[in-house]
Amino acid sequence: MIQAKINGQIVDLAEKTTIQQFLQAQNHKTDRVAVELNGQIVPKSAYEQQEIKAEDTLEIVSFVGGG
């Protein structure tokens, strides 16, 4: 297990968890989120390859439509 800080909370994750796997497990729609990893925006094309490592900090922002 590893621990990462996601949206301000410490979360336990299995080793080798990718951003894509985490988003799917949390029922996030990848076309409606932006992810920042350690202060850098992660391109959607990298979600499947980018592993979350111990002590990483992620911020996940969901886009919501409305008027």
Secondary structure, DSSP 8 states (H G I E B T S, - for coil): -EEEEETTEEEEE-TT-BHHHHHHHTT--GGGEEEEETTEEE-GGGTTT-B--TT-EEEEEE-----
